[in-house]
Amino acid sequence: MTGTHTPGICPTLLYRDAKAAIAQLTKAFGFTRAALYESEDGTVLHAELAYGNGRVMIGSKGRVGVFAEAMRESGPVGVYVVVEDTDAHFRQAEKSGVEILMPPTDQEYGSRDYMARDLEGNVWSFGTYVPAG
């Protein structure tokens, strides 16, 4: 078990162009690069992007190893990120040219969410819903 400031679950996404993904996620969605490990040829071996007290791990597709092989044909995934101001976050993403799937929308369960797709098809949802903890 981790402390309240350390994420206990970290989604892991592999990209054909991990550097472009990192650039998009930081610029459009406001993630902060917390770690970056590259091979001698510049391949992203492991990166961590932070948002609030959450993290997502990023790597490059096409590498060798058990995890890389298991994820070789992985398709898009969906990740939900809690934000304080859905509309402000949306405006930054839209301004950055991200594909918007759903504009900010009030949900029946009290959240205000929007959805966007990253460069490689992953669906990112941002909103005010905070899972019970």
C-alpha positions in Angstrom: 0.0 0.0 0.0 1.2 3.5 -0.8 0.9 6.8 1.0 -1.7 9.4 0.0 0.7 11.2 -2.2 2.0 8.1 -4.0 -0.2 6.6 -6.7 -1.1 3.0 -6.2 -2.1 2.4 -9.8 -0.2 3.6 -12.8 -1.6 3.1 -16.3 1.1 2.1 -18.7 0.9 3.0 -22.4 3.2 2.1 -25.2 3.5 4.3 -28.2 5.1 4.0 -31.7 6.4 7.5 -31.1 6.7 7.9 -27.4 8.5 11.3 -27.7 5.6 12.8 -29.7 3.2 11.3 -27.1 5.1 12.9 -24.2 5.1 16.3 -26.0 1.4 16.1 -26.7 0.4 15.0 -23.2 2.5 17.7 -21.5 1.4 20.5 -23.9 -2.2 19.7 -24.5 -3.2 18.0 -21.2 -0.9 19.7 -18.7 1.1 16.6 -17.5 4.5 17.2 -16.0 7.4 15.0 -17.1 8.6 13.3 -13.9 11.1 10.8 -15.4 12.6 9.9 -18.7 15.0 7.1 -19.5 16.2 6.6 -23.1 18.4 4.1 -24.8 21.6 5.2 -26.5 19.6 5.6 -29.8 17.0 7.8 -28.2 14.3 5.2 -27.8 12.1 6.0 -24.8 12.6 3.0 -22.4 10.5 4.4 -19.6 8.9 7.8 -18.8 6.6 8.9 -16.1 4.2 11.8 -16.5 2.5 13.3 -13.4 -0.8 15.0 -13.0 -1.8 15.9 -9.4 -0.9 12.9 -7.3 -1.4 10.5 -10.3 1.1 9.1 -12.8 1.0 7.4 -16.1 4.0 5.4 -17.4 5.0 5.8 -21.1 7.3 3.6 -23.2 8.1 2.8 -26.8 6.5 0.0 -28.8 8.7 -2.4 -30.6 11.1 -3.3 -27.8 11.9 -6.8 -26.6 10.9 -8.4 -23.3 7.9 -10.0 -21.7 5.9 -6.8 -21.2 6.8 -5.4 -24.6 5.6 -8.7 -26.2 2.4 -8.8 -24.2 1.7 -5.2 -25.2 2.8 -5.6 -28.8 -0.7 -5.4 -30.4 -2.3 -3.4 -27.6 -5.0 -1.2 -28.8 -6.2 2.1 -27.5 -6.9 2.4 -23.8 -9.0 4.8 -21.9 -7.6 6.8 -18.9 -9.6 9.1 -16.7 -7.9 12.1 -15.0 -9.5 14.2 -12.3 -9.2 17.9 -13.0 -10.4 20.9 -11.0 -11.7 23.0 -13.9 -12.9 20.9 -16.8 -13.6 23.9 -19.0 -10.2 25.5 -18.6 -8.5 22.1 -19.2 -10.6 21.5 -22.3 -9.7 25.0 -23.7 -6.0 24.2 -23.4 -6.4 20.8 -25.1 -8.5 22.2 -27.9 -6.0 25.1 -28.4 -3.3 22.5 -28.7 -5.1 20.8 -31.6 -6.1 17.6 -29.8 -9.0 15.6 -31.3 -12.0 16.3 -29.1 -14.5 13.4 -28.8 -16.9 15.1 -26.4 -16.9 18.7 -25.3 -17.4 19.5 -21.6 -20.7 17.9 -20.6 -22.5 17.7 -17.3 -23.1 14.1 -16.3 -26.1 12.6 -14.5 -23.8 11.6 -11.6 -22.7 15.1 -11.0 -19.4 15.3 -12.9 -18.4 17.6 -15.7 -16.3 15.7 -18.2 -14.8 15.9 -21.7 -13.0 13.3 -23.8 -10.1 13.6 -26.3 -8.0 11.2 -28.4 -4.2 11.3 -28.4 -2.0 10.9 -31.4 -2.1 7.1 -31.3 -5.8 6.6 -30.5 -5.9 6.4 -26.7 -9.0 8.0 -25.2 -8.4 10.4 -22.3 -11.3 11.6 -20.2 -10.9 14.6 -17.9 -13.5 15.7 -15.4 -14.5 16.5 -11.9 -15.6 13.0 -10.8 -13.5 11.8 -7.9 -13.7 8.0 -7.3 -14.6 7.2 -3.7 -11.4 6.3 -1.8 
